[in-house]
């Protein structure tokens, strides 16, 4: 199967955009590191007010940090818009 240039799924000119929920936890941070190392555009979803050192490290490495309330379906939908893939490394919601 081939894809025409400019088609909806043509990613030849841009990296995949991966939305990662839970990027500041141990597993999520490891996933983010692997994705960034492979050239993916990482959109890290974090809880509002998250001050973990991982937030600054991810930002320094080029990840887009998006604060989102994980109980707000509309906010999550907006945060995931246009992504190639969504990965959740959340350990649970309160």
N, C-alpha and C positions, 0 to 999 in steps of 0.2 A: 504494500500500500504506500503510495507516495502522497505528499502534501504539496499543494501549490503555495508559492511565496505569497504572503499576505493573508493566508487562510486563517481562520479562527484559532487553529491549533499549531500554527507555524511558530516555533520557538528558536529558529536558527539565529536570529539576531539579538535575542535577549535571554537572560538566564531565567530558569524556572522560578516562580514566586511561590515560596512555601510559607504558609501560615503555621506557626508553632505555638500552641497553647501549653503553658507550663515550662517555658524556656529557662526560667531561673532556678528550677529544681535540679537535682543531680542528673537524672536521666535526660531531662529536657535540655540542659546545658550541653551535655555530651552530643545530643542529636543536633543542636544548633551548630556546634563546632564542626561536626562532620559535614553538615550542609554548606556552611560558609566555606569550608575547605575545598568543596567541590564546585564552588562558584555560584551557588544558588543565592537568590535574593530572599533573605529570611525576614519575615514579618513576625516578630515575637509579641505575642499577646501576654500582657502582665496585668495583675490586679492594680487598681488605682492606688497610688501612694507607695508602691513597692520600692523599697530602698536597698534591696539586696545588692551586693557588689557585682553580681552577675549582670544586672541591668546595664551598668556602666561599661563592663567588659564587652557585652554584646554590641552596644552602641558603637564603641571604639572599633570593633571589627566589621562594622558596616550593616548590622542588623537594624531594621526599623523597629522601634519600640512603640507599641500601641497599648495604651492603658484602656482596659475594657472591664465592665462588670459582667462576669460570666453568667449571671442570672438574667441578663437582658438580651433576649433573643434578637431584637432588632439591632442592637449594637454589635453583637457577634456576627450577624449577617453582613453588616456593613464592613466590619473588619476583615471578613473573609472574601469580600467581593474581588473578583479578578484573579484570584489565586489559582495556581496550577494544582495545588494539593493542600489539604489541611491535616496536620498531625497533632494529636493530643497526648501530652505527657503529664496531664493533670493527675494528681494522686487522689483527688476527691473534691467535692464541693461542699461547702458548709451551708 
